[in-house]
Amino acid sequence: MANTMTAMRATHDPIRELIWSEIGFDWTPIDTPLTHPARLVVLQNWTDSDLMISTKWTDLLIDPDYGEIALKASSHRVLDISSNNFSTQTGGIFAYPAGTQFWVRWIDIAPTIQSLYLEVIYGEDLL
């Protein structure tokens, strides 16, 4: 009987950073779109401002106040979407798909220090 278990490795996309002076009241892309389906996303707000995060550009065009993730100043958020799923097939995993763009804006006051970081982990088959 053949072994159907697949070995996987957690692989990091290059870290994305947006320095405080690039974060505005208008929506700003956080670096580049995802290159792989994201299983785990870490957002780290090292700034002194509360931030709003979104992945839905079309909703932002209709309602500029729309947002999906509120991120307090000097805080972080871990989005464990599907780290326990062992499939790398794109049709069966729950993930932020490749090509997703994350957007950010400040909520009440503009940041004056540090950066926002976006870390992405995706699954890769071991050969």
Phi and psi restraints in degrees (value plus and minus 20) as a CYANA .aco file:
   2 ALA   PHI     -96.2   -56.2
   2 ALA   PSI     125.8   165.8
   3 ASN   PHI    -101.4   -61.4
   3 ASN   PSI     100.9   140.9
   4 THR   PHI    -117.6   -77.6
   4 THR   PSI     -18.0    22.0
   5 MET   PHI     -91.8   -51.8
   5 MET   PSI     119.7   159.7
   6 THR   PHI    -134.1   -94.1
   6 THR   PSI     110.4   150.4
   7 ALA   PHI    -101.6   -61.6
   7 ALA   PSI     118.3   158.3
   8 MET   PHI    -147.5  -107.5
   8 MET   PSI     135.9   175.9
   9 ARG   PHI    -149.4  -109.4
   9 ARG   PSI     123.5   163.5
  10 ALA   PHI    -101.4   -61.4
  10 ALA   PSI     107.4   147.4
  11 THR   PHI    -145.4  -105.4
  11 THR   PSI     118.0   158.0
  12 HIS   PHI    -115.3   -75.3
  12 HIS   PSI     114.8   154.8
  13 ASP   PHI     -91.2   -51.2
  13 ASP   PSI     137.7   177.7
  14 PRO   PHI     -78.3   -38.3
  14 PRO   PSI     120.1   160.1
  15 ILE   PHI     -83.5   -43.5
  15 ILE   PSI     122.6   162.6
  16 ARG   PHI    -128.2   -88.2
  16 ARG   PSI     115.8   155.8
  17 GLU   PHI    -153.4  -113.4
  17 GLU   PSI     122.1   162.1
  18 LEU   PHI    -150.1  -110.1
  18 LEU   PSI      95.9   135.9
  19 ILE   PHI     -94.7   -54.7
  19 ILE   PSI     138.7   178.7
  20 TRP   PHI     -71.8   -31.8
  20 TRP   PSI     -59.1   -19.1
  21 SER   PHI     -92.3   -52.3
  21 SER   PSI     -34.7     5.3
  22 GLU   PHI    -112.3   -72.3
  22 GLU   PSI     -28.6    11.4
  23 ILE   PHI    -111.9   -71.9
  23 ILE   PSI      98.3   138.3
  24 GLY   PHI    -137.4   -97.4
  24 GLY   PSI    -197.0  -157.0
  25 PHE   PHI     -94.1   -54.1
  25 PHE   PSI     -47.6    -7.6
  26 ASP   PHI    -103.1   -63.1
  26 ASP   PSI     132.2   172.2
  27 TRP   PHI     -83.7   -43.7
  27 TRP   PSI     114.1   154.1
  28 THR   PHI    -147.1  -107.1
  28 THR   PSI     113.5   153.5
  29 PRO   PHI     -87.4   -47.4
  29 PRO   PSI     121.4   161.4
  30 ILE   PHI    -109.0   -69.0
  30 ILE   PSI      70.8   110.8
  31 ASP   PHI      39.1    79.1
  31 ASP   PSI    -152.9  -112.9
  32 THR   PHI    -122.0   -82.0
  32 THR   PSI     141.3   181.3
  33 PRO   PHI     -83.4   -43.4
  33 PRO   PSI     141.5   181.5
  34 LEU   PHI     -82.7   -42.7
  34 LEU   PSI     122.7   162.7
  35 THR   PHI    -117.7   -77.7
  35 THR   PSI     -34.1     5.9
  36 HIS   PHI    -161.5  -121.5
  36 HIS   PSI     140.0   180.0
  37 PRO   PHI     -82.2   -42.2
  37 PRO   PSI     105.2   145.2
  38 ALA   PHI    -105.5   -65.5
  38 ALA   PSI     101.6   141.6
  39 ARG   PHI    -110.9   -70.9
  39 ARG   PSI     -52.7   -12.7
  40 LEU   PHI    -159.5  -119.5
  40 LEU   PSI     110.4   150.4
  41 VAL   PHI    -144.2  -104.2
  41 VAL   PSI     113.4   153.4
  42 VAL   PHI    -140.0  -100.0
  42 VAL   PSI     101.7   141.7
  43 LEU   PHI    -127.4   -87.4
  43 LEU   PSI     103.3   143.3
  44 GLN   PHI    -140.5  -100.5
  44 GLN   PSI      95.8   135.8
  45 ASN   PHI    -119.4   -79.4
  45 ASN   PSI      78.6   118.6
  46 TRP   PHI    -111.2   -71.2
  46 TRP   PSI     -17.0    23.0
  47 THR   PHI    -101.7   -61.7
  47 THR   PSI     156.3   196.3
  48 ASP   PHI    -120.8   -80.8
  48 ASP   PSI       3.7    43.7
  49 SER   PHI    -150.0  -110.0
  49 SER   PSI     125.3   165.3
  50 ASP   PHI     -93.5   -53.5
  50 ASP   PSI     116.3   156.3
  51 LEU   PHI    -141.7  -101.7
  51 LEU   PSI     135.2   175.2
  52 MET   PHI    -137.4   -97.4
  52 MET   PSI     115.2   155.2
  53 ILE   PHI    -137.6   -97.6
  53 ILE   PSI     124.8   164.8
  54 SER   PHI    -167.5  -127.5
  54 SER   PSI     137.7   177.7
  55 THR   PHI    -142.6  -102.6
  55 THR   PSI     -14.7    25.3
  56 LYS   PHI    -135.0   -95.0
  56 LYS   PSI      66.3   106.3
  57 TRP   PHI     -79.1   -39.1
  57 TRP   PSI     -59.9   -19.9
  58 THR   PHI     -83.6   -43.6
  58 THR   PSI     -57.5   -17.5
  59 ASP   PHI     -87.9   -47.9
  59 ASP   PSI     -52.9   -12.9
  60 LEU   PHI     -88.4   -48.4
  60 LEU   PSI     -52.3   -12.3
  61 LEU   PHI     -87.4   -47.4
  61 LEU   PSI     -57.0   -17.0
  62 ILE   PHI     -97.3   -57.3
  62 ILE   PSI     -64.7   -24.7
  63 ASP   PHI    -153.6  -113.6
  63 ASP   PSI      78.0   118.0
  64 PRO   PHI     -80.8   -40.8
  64 PRO   PSI     -38.8     1.2
  65 ASP   PHI    -106.5   -66.5
  65 ASP   PSI     -24.4    15.6
  66 TYR   PHI     -83.9   -43.9
  66 TYR   PSI     123.4   163.4
  67 GLY   PHI    -181.7  -141.7
  67 GLY   PSI     138.2   178.2
  68 GLU   PHI    -132.3   -92.3
  68 GLU   PSI     -52.2   -12.2
  69 ILE   PHI    -152.6  -112.6
  69 ILE   PSI      96.7   136.7
  70 ALA   PHI    -110.9   -70.9
  70 ALA   PSI     112.9   152.9
  71 LEU   PHI    -148.9  -108.9
  71 LEU   PSI      88.6   128.6
  72 LYS   PHI     -82.8   -42.8
  72 LYS   PSI     136.4   176.4
  73 ALA   PHI     -76.8   -36.8
  73 ALA   PSI     123.1   163.1
  74 SER   PHI      32.7    72.7
  74 SER   PSI      25.8    65.8
  75 SER   PHI    -156.8  -116.8
  75 SER   PSI     158.9   198.9
  76 HIS   PHI    -164.4  -124.4
  76 HIS   PSI     144.1   184.1
  77 ARG   PHI    -161.8  -121.8
  77 ARG   PSI     110.7   150.7
  78 VAL   PHI    -126.7   -86.7
  78 VAL   PSI     103.3   143.3
  79 LEU   PHI    -129.4   -89.4
  79 LEU   PSI      75.0   115.0
  80 ASP   PHI    -108.1   -68.1
  80 ASP   PSI      70.1   110.1
  81 ILE   PHI     -95.0   -55.0
  81 ILE   PSI     -71.4   -31.4
  82 SER   PHI    -177.9  -137.9
  82 SER   PSI      27.3    67.3
  83 SER   PHI     -87.0   -47.0
  83 SER   PSI     -39.8     0.2
  84 ASN   PHI    -111.6   -71.6
  84 ASN   PSI     -19.5    20.5
  85 ASN   PHI    -108.7   -68.7
  85 ASN   PSI     108.5   148.5
  86 PHE   PHI    -116.1   -76.1
  86 PHE   PSI     -15.8    24.2
  87 SER   PHI    -110.1   -70.1
  87 SER   PSI     118.3   158.3
  88 THR   PHI    -122.2   -82.2
  88 THR   PSI     -17.5    22.5
  89 GLN   PHI     -91.0   -51.0
  89 GLN   PSI     112.1   152.1
  90 THR   PHI     -92.3   -52.3
  90 THR   PSI     -39.8     0.2
  91 GLY   PHI     -97.3   -57.3
  91 GLY   PSI     -37.1     2.9
  92 GLY   PHI    -136.6   -96.6
  92 GLY   PSI     -21.5    18.5
  93 ILE   PHI    -126.0   -86.0
  93 ILE   PSI     127.9   167.9
  94 PHE   PHI    -111.2   -71.2
  94 PHE   PSI      90.9   130.9
  95 ALA   PHI    -180.0  -140.0
  95 ALA   PSI     145.0   185.0
  96 TYR   PHI     -94.9   -54.9
  96 TYR   PSI     101.0   141.0
  97 PRO   PHI     -89.8   -49.8
  97 PRO   PSI     137.2   177.2
  98 ALA   PHI     -75.5   -35.5
  98 ALA   PSI     121.7   161.7
  99 GLY   PHI      75.2   115.2
  99 GLY   PSI     -31.0     9.0
 100 THR   PHI     -84.7   -44.7
 100 THR   PSI     113.5   153.5
 101 GLN   PHI    -128.3   -88.3
 101 GLN   PSI     108.2   148.2
 102 PHE   PHI    -111.9   -71.9
 102 PHE   PSI     119.4   159.4
 103 TRP   PHI    -142.2  -102.2
 103 TRP   PSI     133.3   173.3
 104 VAL   PHI    -162.0  -122.0
 104 VAL   PSI     131.8   171.8
 105 ARG   PHI    -172.2  -132.2
 105 ARG   PSI     136.7   176.7
 106 TRP   PHI    -102.7   -62.7
 106 TRP   PSI     137.0   177.0
 107 ILE   PHI    -114.6   -74.6
 107 ILE   PSI     -81.7   -41.7
 108 ASP   PHI    -130.5   -90.5
 108 ASP   PSI     -62.4   -22.4
 109 ILE   PHI    -152.9  -112.9
 109 ILE   PSI     130.0   170.0
 110 ALA   PHI     -93.8   -53.8
 110 ALA   PSI     121.3   161.3
 111 PRO   PHI     -88.9   -48.9
 111 PRO   PSI     133.9   173.9
 112 THR   PHI    -146.8  -106.8
 112 THR   PSI     -24.4    15.6
 113 ILE   PHI    -164.3  -124.3
 113 ILE   PSI     140.1   180.1
 114 GLN   PHI      42.2    82.2
 114 GLN   PSI    -171.7  -131.7
 115 SER   PHI    -167.5  -127.5
 115 SER   PSI     148.2   188.2
 116 LEU   PHI    -128.0   -88.0
 116 LEU   PSI     113.8   153.8
 117 TYR   PHI    -138.6   -98.6
 117 TYR   PSI     121.1   161.1
 118 LEU   PHI    -144.0  -104.0
 118 LEU   PSI      97.1   137.1
 119 GLU   PHI    -132.5   -92.5
 119 GLU   PSI     117.7   157.7
 120 VAL   PHI    -149.4  -109.4
 120 VAL   PSI     112.5   152.5
 121 ILE   PHI    -138.1   -98.1
 121 ILE   PSI     112.5   152.5
 122 TYR   PHI    -147.5  -107.5
 122 TYR   PSI     142.6   182.6
 123 GLY   PHI    -113.7   -73.7
 123 GLY   PSI     122.3   162.3
 124 GLU   PHI    -157.5  -117.5
 124 GLU   PSI     112.6   152.6
 125 ASP   PHI     -84.9   -44.9
 125 ASP   PSI     120.7   160.7
 126 LEU   PHI    -109.5   -69.5
 126 LEU   PSI     113.7   153.7
